[in-house]
């Protein structure tokens, strides 16, 4: 049975239709439908509210601490993402805008981007004036003609966006407009908490002369521990202009101080970061079962030749190549991964003994390293049991040649 409101609406709509014939616009019928008993439809037909403006987002987050590691503050991760998106839009409006530049110098793409971002920076300085200056919105622009890479920071966050003019638009027609092109690892959506820093570096181009750059992220938790990540990109302006990530390296940062050369127990890191020239070097460390404290003991530096259109891995050097096999056999022995374990052992017998007897928990506490012969060392880990590994250098490789538990 139809309720009174529904029956009244039916009669009203029927009468209106009869009065106007079939010429009554459907939209008018919808209005009467809503007025007669379906207010929810009016709400559904109202235009959706647009995204919050850059200034509104600044104001909303200004109620919290400028440092996200200050406990008690709200989680602003989503709002921070929206803020960076709004900054992207402001840059695009500056790059694609038709308004005359303020001066001849601002006709250049970088200057137009800087002008747009400076306005956002000034807005943050005013709205977030109670925060430390370093936690307000800041930016930097890397000019890699014919494109730009914009670095942005806010609170503890850091990210970047690539801007270029792809040759083809979304509708497959020739394109002349600037676009914001997102990278696979731009730090935008992998929020882990703590502090982030990003540094941008232009890279040598190959024979095709495509734009290349490297993003280096340094991340630390609200307590301790520092991570480092390297992402190298090449822009392919053909079609929609994607960013091709051709190098990716991730690890930790050692807090070990450099020590005297030749010390047998030194765990100092190795290598120096280098992004200029045809050969780039990327140092990093990683945590393993032989760490002596909350700091990675093993470190490496990877080298890449980027002089050609296709980058090539060249070499990996370790700070302690003699300890790498010890960490690996513990890892693979505890996982009962015999093929992987055998790759770091001098014989099948040693590999089988390790996979059979390795304790489930082995730590680097009480780490001792001493020579026991030419190109041979004994590595001792003092846990509940004393675990010993003999390592030998054979044909340029360090391998585990002995294993015992005391």
C-alpha positions as CSV (number, residue, x, y, z in Angstrom):
1,X,0.0,0.0,0.0
2,X,1.2,3.5,-0.8
3,X,1.5,5.9,2.1
4,X,-0.2,9.2,2.2
5,X,3.0,11.1,1.2
6,X,3.7,8.7,-1.6
7,X,0.1,8.8,-2.9
8,X,0.0,12.5,-2.8
9,X,3.3,12.6,-4.8
10,X,1.8,10.2,-7.3
11,X,-1.2,12.3,-7.8
12,X,0.8,15.5,-8.0
13,X,3.3,14.1,-10.5
14,X,0.4,12.6,-12.6
15,X,-1.4,15.9,-12.6
16,X,1.6,17.8,-13.6
17,X,2.3,15.4,-16.4
18,X,-1.3,15.8,-17.6
19,X,-1.0,19.6,-17.4
20,X,2.3,19.7,-19.4
21,X,1.6,16.7,-21.5
22,X,4.9,14.9,-22.0
23,X,6.8,18.1,-22.2
24,X,7.5,18.6,-18.5
25,X,11.3,18.4,-18.0
26,X,12.4,15.3,-16.0
27,X,14.4,17.5,-13.7
28,X,11.2,19.2,-12.4
29,X,9.7,15.9,-11.7
30,X,12.8,15.0,-9.7
31,X,12.5,18.2,-7.6
32,X,8.9,17.4,-6.8
33,X,9.8,13.8,-6.0
34,X,12.3,15.1,-3.5
35,X,10.0,17.6,-2.0
36,X,7.2,15.0,-1.6
37,X,9.1,12.5,0.5
38,X,12.6,11.6,-0.7
39,X,14.9,14.3,0.8
40,X,17.9,11.9,0.5
41,X,17.8,12.2,-3.3
42,X,18.2,16.0,-3.1
43,X,21.3,15.4,-1.0
44,X,22.6,12.9,-3.6
45,X,22.0,15.3,-6.5
46,X,23.8,18.2,-4.8
47,X,27.2,18.8,-6.2
48,X,29.9,17.0,-4.2
49,X,32.2,19.3,-2.2
50,X,35.5,19.8,-3.9
51,X,38.9,18.9,-2.3
52,X,40.1,21.1,0.5
53,X,42.3,24.0,-0.6
54,X,46.0,24.2,0.3
55,X,45.2,26.9,2.9
56,X,42.4,24.9,4.5
57,X,44.6,21.9,4.9
58,X,47.3,24.0,6.5
59,X,44.7,25.4,9.0
60,X,43.3,21.9,9.8
61,X,46.8,20.5,10.6
62,X,47.9,23.6,12.5
63,X,45.8,22.4,15.4
64,X,48.3,19.6,15.9
65,X,52.0,19.5,16.6
66,X,54.5,20.4,13.9
67,X,56.5,17.2,14.7
68,X,54.5,14.0,14.1
69,X,56.7,12.2,16.6
70,X,55.2,14.3,19.4
71,X,52.8,11.9,20.9
72,X,49.2,12.9,21.4
73,X,48.8,14.6,18.0
74,X,46.3,13.4,15.4
75,X,47.4,11.3,12.4
76,X,47.6,13.8,9.6
77,X,49.1,11.3,7.0
78,X,46.0,11.6,4.7
79,X,45.9,15.3,5.0
80,X,49.6,15.6,4.3
81,X,49.0,13.5,1.1
82,X,46.2,15.9,0.1
83,X,48.4,18.9,0.8
84,X,51.1,17.6,-1.5
85,X,48.5,16.9,-4.2
86,X,47.2,20.5,-3.9
87,X,50.8,21.7,-4.2
88,X,51.1,19.7,-7.5
89,X,48.0,21.4,-8.8
90,X,49.4,24.9,-7.9
91,X,52.6,24.1,-9.8
92,X,50.6,22.9,-12.8
93,X,48.5,26.1,-12.8
94,X,51.7,28.1,-12.8
95,X,53.2,26.1,-15.6
96,X,50.1,25.9,-17.8
97,X,48.6,29.3,-16.8
98,X,47.8,31.9,-19.4
99,X,48.3,34.9,-17.1
100,X,51.3,37.1,-18.1
101,X,54.4,36.5,-16.1
102,X,55.4,39.1,-13.4
103,X,58.7,39.7,-15.1
104,X,60.5,38.4,-18.2
105,X,62.5,36.0,-16.0
106,X,59.4,34.2,-14.9
107,X,58.7,33.0,-18.4
108,X,61.0,30.1,-17.7
109,X,59.3,26.9,-16.4
110,X,61.4,26.7,-13.3
111,X,60.7,30.3,-12.4
112,X,56.9,29.8,-12.9
113,X,57.0,26.8,-10.6
114,X,59.1,28.6,-8.0
115,X,56.6,31.5,-8.1
116,X,53.7,29.2,-7.4
117,X,55.5,27.3,-4.7
118,X,56.7,30.4,-3.0
119,X,53.1,31.5,-2.5
120,X,52.4,28.2,-0.7
121,X,55.5,28.5,1.4
122,X,54.4,32.0,2.5
123,X,50.9,30.7,3.4
124,X,52.5,28.0,5.6
125,X,54.8,30.5,7.2
126,X,51.7,32.5,8.3
127,X,49.3,29.7,9.1
128,X,51.8,27.4,10.8
129,X,53.7,30.2,12.5
130,X,53.6,28.5,15.9
131,X,55.6,25.5,14.5
132,X,59.3,25.4,14.1
133,X,60.4,26.9,10.8
134,X,61.8,23.7,9.5
135,X,58.4,21.9,9.9
136,X,56.5,24.3,7.7
137,X,56.0,23.8,4.0
138,X,59.2,24.1,2.0
139,X,60.3,23.2,-1.5
140,X,63.2,23.0,-3.9
141,X,63.1,22.7,-7.7
142,X,65.6,20.6,-9.7
143,X,65.8,21.8,-13.3
144,X,66.4,18.9,-15.7
145,X,65.4,20.4,-19.1
146,X,62.9,20.0,-20.6
147,X,61.4,18.8,-17.2
148,X,61.3,19.7,-13.5
149,X,61.5,17.7,-10.3
150,X,59.9,19.4,-7.3
151,X,60.9,18.4,-3.8
152,X,58.4,19.2,-1.0
153,X,58.6,18.9,2.8
154,X,56.0,19.4,5.5
155,X,56.2,18.4,9.1
156,X,58.3,15.3,9.1
157,X,57.3,14.3,5.5
158,X,59.3,14.5,2.3
159,X,58.3,13.7,-1.2
160,X,58.8,14.8,-4.9
161,X,56.9,15.1,-8.1
162,X,58.1,15.1,-11.7
163,X,56.7,17.6,-14.1
164,X,57.0,17.3,-17.9
165,X,55.2,17.6,-21.2
166,X,54.4,14.2,-22.6
167,X,54.0,13.9,-26.3
168,X,50.6,12.3,-26.1
169,X,47.5,13.4,-24.0
170,X,45.1,11.0,-22.4
171,X,42.8,11.1,-25.4
172,X,45.8,10.0,-27.6
173,X,46.1,13.4,-29.3
174,X,49.3,15.4,-29.4
175,X,49.9,17.1,-26.0
176,X,51.3,20.5,-25.2
177,X,50.4,20.8,-21.5
178,X,52.5,20.2,-18.5
179,X,51.6,17.1,-16.4
180,X,52.4,15.9,-12.9
181,X,54.0,12.5,-13.3
182,X,54.2,10.3,-10.2
183,X,57.1,8.1,-9.5
184,X,56.8,4.5,-8.2
185,X,58.8,5.4,-5.0
186,X,58.2,9.0,-4.3
187,X,57.5,8.7,-0.5
188,X,53.9,9.8,-0.9
189,X,52.0,6.7,0.2
190,X,54.5,4.6,2.1
191,X,54.3,6.5,5.4
192,X,56.1,4.7,8.2
193,X,56.4,7.5,10.8
194,X,59.4,9.2,12.0
195,X,61.5,11.6,10.0
196,X,62.1,11.8,6.2
197,X,64.5,13.7,4.1
198,X,64.8,13.5,0.3
199,X,67.6,14.8,-1.9
200,X,67.4,15.0,-5.7
201,X,70.4,14.7,-8.1
202,X,70.6,15.0,-11.9
203,X,72.1,12.0,-13.5
204,X,74.2,11.6,-16.6
205,X,72.1,10.9,-19.7
206,X,72.5,8.1,-22.1
207,X,72.8,8.4,-25.9
208,X,69.1,9.0,-26.2
209,X,69.4,12.1,-24.0
210,X,66.4,11.2,-21.9
211,X,66.1,13.0,-18.6
212,X,67.5,11.1,-15.6
213,X,67.6,11.9,-11.9
214,X,68.1,10.1,-8.6
215,X,66.1,10.5,-5.4
216,X,67.9,9.7,-2.1
217,X,65.7,9.2,0.9
218,X,66.9,9.2,4.5
219,X,64.4,7.9,7.0
220,X,64.6,7.6,10.8
221,X,62.1,6.4,13.3
222,X,60.8,8.4,16.2
223,X,63.2,6.4,18.4
224,X,66.4,5.1,16.7
225,X,67.5,3.6,13.5
226,X,68.2,5.2,10.1
227,X,67.4,3.9,6.7
228,X,68.5,5.0,3.2
229,X,67.0,4.4,-0.2
230,X,68.1,5.2,-3.7
231,X,65.7,5.4,-6.7
232,X,67.0,6.3,-10.2
233,X,64.5,7.3,-12.8
234,X,64.5,8.0,-16.6
235,X,61.7,9.9,-18.2
236,X,60.2,8.4,-21.4
237,X,58.3,11.4,-23.0
238,X,56.9,9.2,-25.7
239,X,53.2,8.4,-25.3
240,X,52.0,9.4,-21.8
241,X,55.4,10.1,-20.5
242,X,56.0,7.5,-17.8
243,X,58.9,7.5,-15.4
244,X,61.1,4.3,-15.6
245,X,62.7,3.3,-12.4
246,X,66.0,1.7,-13.4
247,X,67.9,1.5,-10.2
248,X,66.5,0.7,-6.7
249,X,68.6,0.1,-3.6
250,X,67.5,0.1,0.0
251,X,69.2,-0.4,3.3
252,X,70.2,1.0,6.7
253,X,72.8,3.6,7.8
254,X,75.6,2.7,10.1
255,X,76.4,4.9,13.1
256,X,79.8,3.2,13.5
257,X,82.7,5.7,13.5
258,X,85.5,5.2,11.0
259,X,88.3,3.3,12.7
260,X,92.0,2.7,12.1
261,X,92.7,0.7,8.9
262,X,93.7,-2.8,9.5
263,X,91.8,-3.4,12.8
264,X,90.4,-7.0,12.6
265,X,87.3,-6.1,14.5
266,X,86.4,-2.9,12.7
267,X,82.8,-2.8,11.4
268,X,83.0,0.7,9.9
269,X,80.9,1.3,6.7
270,X,82.4,1.4,3.3
271,X,82.1,3.6,0.2
272,X,81.0,7.2,-0.5
273,X,77.8,8.3,-2.2
274,X,78.5,9.6,-5.7
275,X,75.8,10.6,-8.3
276,X,77.9,12.7,-10.7
277,X,79.6,11.2,-13.8
278,X,79.3,8.0,-15.7
279,X,79.9,5.7,-12.6
280,X,77.7,6.3,-9.6
281,X,78.2,4.6,-6.2
282,X,75.5,3.9,-3.7
283,X,76.6,2.9,-0.1
284,X,74.2,1.2,2.3
285,X,74.2,-1.3,5.2
286,X,71.8,-3.9,6.5
287,X,71.0,-5.6,9.8
288,X,72.0,-9.2,10.2
289,X,72.5,-11.9,12.9
290,X,76.0,-10.7,13.7
291,X,75.0,-7.2,14.7
292,X,76.7,-6.4,18.1
293,X,74.2,-3.7,19.0
294,X,71.3,-1.8,17.4
295,X,73.4,-0.9,14.4
296,X,74.0,-2.7,11.1
297,X,77.4,-4.4,11.1
298,X,77.6,-5.3,7.4
299,X,77.7,-2.7,4.7
300,X,78.3,-2.5,1.0
301,X,78.7,-0.1,-1.8
302,X,77.2,-0.8,-5.3
303,X,78.6,0.8,-8.5
304,X,76.6,1.3,-11.7
305,X,77.7,2.5,-15.1
306,X,75.1,4.8,-16.5
307,X,77.0,6.1,-19.5
308,X,74.7,4.1,-21.9
309,X,71.0,4.0,-22.5
310,X,70.8,0.9,-20.3
311,X,72.4,1.2,-16.9
312,X,74.7,-1.7,-15.9
313,X,75.7,-3.0,-12.5
314,X,79.4,-3.0,-12.2
315,X,80.6,-4.1,-8.7
316,X,79.7,-4.6,-5.1
317,X,82.3,-4.2,-2.3
318,X,81.7,-5.1,1.3
319,X,83.1,-3.6,4.5
320,X,83.7,-7.1,5.9
321,X,83.7,-9.7,3.1
322,X,84.9,-12.2,5.6
323,X,81.8,-11.8,7.8
324,X,79.2,-11.9,5.0
325,X,79.3,-15.7,4.7
326,X,78.9,-16.1,8.5
327,X,75.7,-13.9,8.5
328,X,74.4,-15.7,5.4
329,X,74.9,-19.3,6.7
330,X,73.2,-18.3,10.0
331,X,70.2,-16.9,8.0
332,X,69.9,-19.7,5.6
333,X,70.7,-22.4,8.1
334,X,67.9,-21.2,10.4
335,X,65.6,-21.1,7.4
336,X,66.7,-24.7,6.4
337,X,67.4,-23.4,2.9
338,X,70.1,-25.9,1.9
339,X,70.8,-24.6,-1.7
340,X,71.3,-21.0,-0.5
341,X,73.3,-22.2,2.5
342,X,75.6,-24.3,0.3
343,X,76.6,-21.3,-1.8
344,X,78.4,-19.8,1.2
345,X,80.1,-23.0,2.5
346,X,83.3,-24.7,1.4
347,X,81.8,-28.2,1.4
348,X,78.6,-30.1,1.6
349,X,79.6,-31.6,4.9
350,X,79.8,-28.1,6.5
351,X,76.5,-27.0,5.0
352,X,74.7,-30.1,6.3
353,X,76.2,-29.7,9.8
354,X,75.1,-26.1,10.0
355,X,71.6,-26.8,8.8
356,X,71.3,-29.6,11.4
357,X,72.8,-28.0,14.4
358,X,72.4,-24.2,14.1
359,X,70.6,-22.8,17.1
360,X,67.3,-20.9,16.4
361,X,68.7,-17.8,18.1
362,X,72.2,-16.5,17.3
363,X,73.3,-13.0,18.1
364,X,76.4,-10.9,17.5
365,X,77.0,-10.3,21.2
366,X,80.6,-11.1,22.2
367,X,81.7,-11.1,18.6
368,X,85.4,-12.0,18.3
369,X,87.5,-12.4,15.1
370,X,91.0,-13.7,15.1
371,X,93.3,-15.1,12.4
372,X,94.1,-18.8,12.5
373,X,96.2,-19.1,9.4
374,X,96.9,-17.6,6.0
375,X,93.7,-16.2,4.6
376,X,91.8,-18.0,7.4
377,X,89.9,-16.6,10.4
378,X,87.8,-17.8,13.3
379,X,84.6,-16.0,14.0
380,X,83.2,-16.6,17.5
381,X,79.7,-15.5,18.8
382,X,79.2,-15.8,22.5
383,X,75.5,-16.4,23.2
384,X,74.1,-19.0,25.6
385,X,76.4,-21.3,23.6
386,X,79.7,-20.3,22.0
387,X,79.2,-20.7,18.2
388,X,82.3,-20.8,16.1
389,X,82.7,-20.4,12.3
390,X,85.9,-20.8,10.4
391,X,86.1,-18.8,7.2
392,X,88.7,-19.1,4.4
393,X,89.4,-17.1,1.3
394,X,89.4,-19.4,-1.7
395,X,89.7,-18.2,-5.3
396,X,88.9,-14.7,-4.1
397,X,85.8,-15.6,-2.1
398,X,85.3,-16.0,1.6
399,X,83.6,-19.3,2.5
400,X,82.7,-21.0,5.8
401,X,84.9,-24.0,6.1
402,X,84.2,-25.1,9.7
403,X,81.4,-24.9,12.2
404,X,81.2,-26.0,15.9
405,X,79.2,-25.2,19.1
406,X,80.9,-25.3,22.4
